[in-house]
Amino acid sequence: MLRAVLPKPVNVPNEVLYPMPSKHFVCLTIGSRGDVQPYIALGKGLQKEGHKVTIVTHEEYKDWVTGFGIDHRTAGGDPGALMKLSVENKVRGIHGARYGTR
């Protein structure tokens, strides 16, 4: 029964797999709308597979997140202030690019 606890493989017919019990996924993200959007897509995919999803992020994104049928919990902080702080301190992104400069 080891297969019952493993994630669903891609491109394998459902009838070949044992069902996975429903899980509750909680995703935490802070920042801009672009930081939240991928978690909405992930959440919709997880819900399609029968799981419950909660996204913890800034209050200003609550209506957007819940509009997709995903639960929301509030993370403190102001995303605008966070972005301003990142630009003022020239925080580097994943690929070394500086935010706010071209």
N, C-alpha and C positions, 0 to 999 in steps of 0.2 A: 504493500500500500504506500510505498514511498512516493509514487507519482501523485498521490492525492494532496500532498503538501507543497509540491513544486509549482512555480508560476506556469501559466498557460503558454505553451510554445506557439510560435507563429507558424502558420500554414499547416496546422495539423487539424483534421476534422474533429469537431466537438464530440462525436460519438466514440472516438478513440480515447478520450481523456476522462478521468474521474472528475466529478464536480469539486470545485474549491469552495469551502465555506465562505460566506460573506464576511468581509473585513471592514473596519472603519479606518480610513486613511485621513490623516490630518496633515495639511501642508502649510508651512509657515513661509511667508515671503513679505519683504518690506521693499519700498521703493516706489517706482512709477507704475503707471498702468501697464507698461510693457513688461514689468516684472511679474505682474499678476496674471496676465493673459495666458501664458503657457500652462499655468496651474488650472485654469478653467478648462482648457482643452483636455488636460490629463484627467481632471475630475469627471468630465463628461464620459470619457472612455472607461474609467473605472466604474461609474454608475451603470453604464451599458452592460458591464460584466456582473452587475448585481451588488456592488459594494456601496457603502455610505462614504461620503466625502465632506470634509470641512476644510475651508481655507481660512487661515488666520492671517489677516492683513489689516491695513489701515481702514478706519471707519468710513472714509470717503468712497471706498470701493464696495461697500456693503450691498447697495441696491444692484450694482452691476453683477456681483457674484451670485446673489440670491435670485436674480433674474434668470439665471441658468439652472435654477433648482438645486444649487449647491449651498450647503450651510456655511455661515460666516461667523467668525469670532473676531473680536477687535484686538489688534496689536497697537500699542501706543506709538506715539510719534507723529510727526507731520512729514509726509513724503516730499512736499515742496521744500521744506527746510533741509531735509536730507540731501536732495539733489543740489541745492544751493551750496551746502557744505562740501559736497563732493567736487563741484566745479571750482569753488574757492581754494580748495586744497589740492587741486589737480590730481584727483584720485585716478589711478590707471585702471582701465578695464581689463578683461581677460586677455586680450591680444596686445596689451601695452599701449593702446590708444588713450589719449587723455580726453576726459569728458569736457565738453565746452570749447574745445579747440579743433581746428581742422588743419 
